[in-house]
Amino acid sequence: MTTQETIALFDKYVIANYGRLNRVIVKGQGCYLYDAEGNEILDMFPGWAVSGIGHCHPRVVEAITKQAAELLHIDNTFYSEPQGRLAQLLSERAFGGKTFFCNSGAEANEGALKLARLHTPREKYKFITAEGSFHGRTFATVTATAQPKYHEGFLPLLPGFMYVPYNDIQALEAAFTDEVCAVMVEPIQGEGGINVATEEYLQAIRRLCDENAAVMILDEVQTGMGRTGKWFAYQHYDVEPDIVTLAKALGGGMAIGAMMAKPDIAACLVPGKHASTFGGNCIACAAGIAVIEAIEQENLLKQTIRVGQYAQEKLRALKATRPIIDHIRGTGLMIGVQLTSAGAGIVSRCLEKGLRINCTHDTVIRFMPPMIATEEHIDRAIEVFDGVLAES
Ligand SMILES: *Cc1c(COP(=O)(O)O)cnc(C)c1O
């Protein structure tokens, strides 16, 4: 099928709820995508952070191929080894937590909010989230998402949510009452424009949750699984949350979400309270195991720190000649370039020149290369990016 024919199918049969770029992608390998016309694209935003270790990582492909021949799916009426093993691997890399598996980030956060309610007395029902956050599109998670543009058309939302400015400890203290059940924030806001939490902020959340017997939930759907150079972004801080949610890169391209909670909190989720038919299915969990093994055996956390620093330095150096760049922020390979004006045009011009990046929050260019990216990939990406900036 040609590009035009495929797009015609979408126009006729697929609900048009996404703004799509005019390409049909037919293949992905490592740091590269290939479109239906044979163009190669250097992918610095692989799968919206899903393909965290690159497209079609050979270990993931092998693991799911093997698993597919044995058992694709078994419902949660039974036990299955991949789900148990993936939960163990996650627990060993975080805070000894226990995991509930689902299929997406929104579901993981939905599960976290429900668990927090179950864990606290009924009169404690309020949730605090931060302005600029993104937590998903279900009714509870879109309510948790404290950005008006995501709420338009859906009012009234769920009751009980309070929004405070991100990284603002005073506002958090002022909002806290003994009615608060949980605080949910991203350690680095992704969709909100790569806003990095301060050490003091996460510690204040921890302290206020402890003082008020509330649950501290960190949404690591975007920051988790090595993106920042540690398994979880909170590990850059001297803070331990009660619940962490994961999705995106966890399955190396397979749909999977996870909510990991401290064992005493996790114990509140008894049979009948929450479930997911596809959650923890064999093939997604086999993929998750392969992702963790790949990151470990290929030393990708270290590489992420090294290449991330390199990329940030190189981007910072562009500022001298490109006044549209205000500043660079981020951790590891989660990098935002704050522009002084809109960035959407830059993204499409980069794509025309074979580079995929992303723009969020109108003026923030997101570079989130796969963890397998090397300095050479960064050099190439920045050369293209700089070329586009020079023309604009
Ligand atoms: C993408 C994202 C979500 C939602 O994940 P879905 O899989 O699209 O439901 C939630 N939180 C954060 C921080 C995200 O980046």
The ligand as a MOL file (V3000), in Angstrom:
LIG
                    3D

  0  0  0     0  0            999 V3000
M  V30 BEGIN CTAB
M  V30 COUNTS 15 15 0 0 0
M  V30 BEGIN ATOM
M  V30 1 C 1.9440 8.7490 28.9680 0
M  V30 2 C 1.7210 9.0470 30.3720 0
M  V30 3 C 0.5870 8.5810 31.0680 0
M  V30 4 C -0.5420 7.8470 30.3690 0
M  V30 5 O -0.1430 6.6290 29.8330 0
M  V30 6 P -1.0900 5.8870 28.7860 0
M  V30 7 O -0.3650 4.5850 28.5510 0
M  V30 8 O -1.2030 6.7310 27.5700 0
M  V30 9 O -2.4030 5.6810 29.4410 0
M  V30 10 C 0.4860 8.8360 32.4150 0
M  V30 11 N 1.4450 9.5100 33.0560 0
M  V30 12 C 2.5490 9.9840 32.4460 0
M  V30 13 C 3.5840 10.7060 33.2310 0
M  V30 14 C 2.7180 9.7730 31.0870 0
M  V30 15 O 3.8010 10.2630 30.4540 0
M  V30 END ATOM
M  V30 BEGIN BOND
M  V30 1 1 1 2
M  V30 2 1 2 3
M  V30 3 2 2 14
M  V30 4 1 3 4
M  V30 5 2 3 10
M  V30 6 1 4 5
M  V30 7 1 5 6
M  V30 8 2 6 7
M  V30 9 1 6 8
M  V30 10 1 6 9
M  V30 11 1 10 11
M  V30 12 2 11 12
M  V30 13 1 12 13
M  V30 14 1 12 14
M  V30 15 1 14 15
M  V30 END BOND
M  V30 END CTAB
M  END
